[in-house]
């Protein structure tokens, strides 16, 4: 038996084993990435539900939101704080969800999100709050919201 042939065969088998292993690792990474993405989407949905629950469970907050939506400047300092927390929660959710949607190239979801955010951008109190708080957000997100506001 020729040892050169045995050595070459062993190298070939080793190379095939490495390629097969890499294929399995790549598949596992893809599956893990999908799982993480789904988890992030579930978390974002939970955040949306918490945001809705904020208004549904607090009559005081509901009154502040109605008043703030009409005119942010008419709110007292403590009302501005509560209204701001409410609106900031909305903006944080939109920014987070938008980032996920863009990452996954889900144009249909981005269209729905644009419609939701555009409705909010029409509200006078939101517009006033936003103009005072854009520094808290990524410039790309600020430009996106500003673009929605310029459409209305």
N, C-alpha and C positions, 0 to 999 in steps of 0.2 A: 504494500500500500504506500502511496506517495504522500508524504507529510505536507507537501505544498498544497495538494488538492484538499486535504483535510483542513488545513489552516484557512484556505480561501473559502471553503464551505462554511466553516464556523463563523468567519467574518460576515458572509452573506446572511446566514441565519441571524446573527446578532443585529445586523442592519435592519432586517425585516422586523425583528422583535422591537427595535427602537421605533420604527415607523408605526407599527401597530399600537404601541404604548402611547405615542404622541397623538394618534387619532382618537384613542379613548380619552385621553386627558382633554383634548380640544372639545370633544362631545360633552364631557362633564362640566367644563367651564361654560359652554353655551347653555346647558341646562341650569347651572347655578345662576348665570346671569339672568335668564328668564324668570327664575324663582325670585331673585332679588327685585326685579322690575315689577313683578306681580305684587310682591310685598309692599313696595313703595306705592303702587297704585291703591292698594287696600288701605294703607296708612293715610294717603291723601283723601280718600273717600271718607274715612273716619273723621278726619279733620273738618271736612265739609259738613258732616253731620253734627259735629260739636259746634261749629259756627252757627248752624241753623238752630241748634238747641239753645244757644245763648239767648236768642231773641224770643224763642218760644216759651222759655221757662221764667223769664223775668219781665213782669209788667213794667217795672221802672225803666229797664233798659229799652223796652219797646217804645216807651214814651220819649226817651232821650233820642232814640234813633229817628223817630218821626220828626221831632223838633230839629235835630241836627241835619236831617236830610233837607229840610226846608231852608235852613240858614245856619251854617256852622258858627257864624259870628254871634248868633243869639244865644249860644250855650254858655252856661257858667263855666268856671274853670274845672270844677269836678265833673260836670257833664261832658266837657270837651275831652277829659281824660277817659271817661267810659266810652264815649262815642268813638274816640280815636282808637281805643283798644279793639273795639268791634270792627271798625273799618280796616285796621291793620291786620287783624286776623283774616279778614276776607282777602286782602291784598297778598298776604303771605301764602294763603292757600292757592290763589290764582298763580302766583309766581312759581310755586312748587309744582303745581300740576302742569303749567305751561312748559316748564323745563322737562318734565317727564314725557309729555306729548311730543315735543320737538325731538327729544332723544330717540323716541321710537317711531318718528316720522308718521304720526297718526293725524293726518290732515283733517279728517272728519272730526276728531275730538278737539282739535285746535279751533275749528270753525264753531263748534258748540261753545267752547270756552270764550271765544271772542264775542259771541252773542251775549253770554252771561255778563262778561265784564263790560261790554258796551252799554248794557242797561244801567249798570251801576254808574258808569261815567256820565250819564245824563243827569244824575242827581246833583243839584247845586251844592249841598253840604259835602258830598263826596269830593266834588271838584275843588272846593276850598281846602278841605283837609289834605287832599293829594298835593296841591300846590305848595303846602307847607312841609311836606314829609317825603319828598322824592329822594332826599339824600340817604334815606334808609334802604334804598333798593339798588339793584344792579342797573347800570346805565341802559342795557339792552331792554330790560323790563320797563324802565321808565319811558324809553322811547316808544315801546309798544303801547303802553297806557296812554301816553300823550297823543299818539297817532289815533287811538280810539276816540279820545276826547275831541280831536280836531275834526273827526267825522260827524260830530254832533254839535 
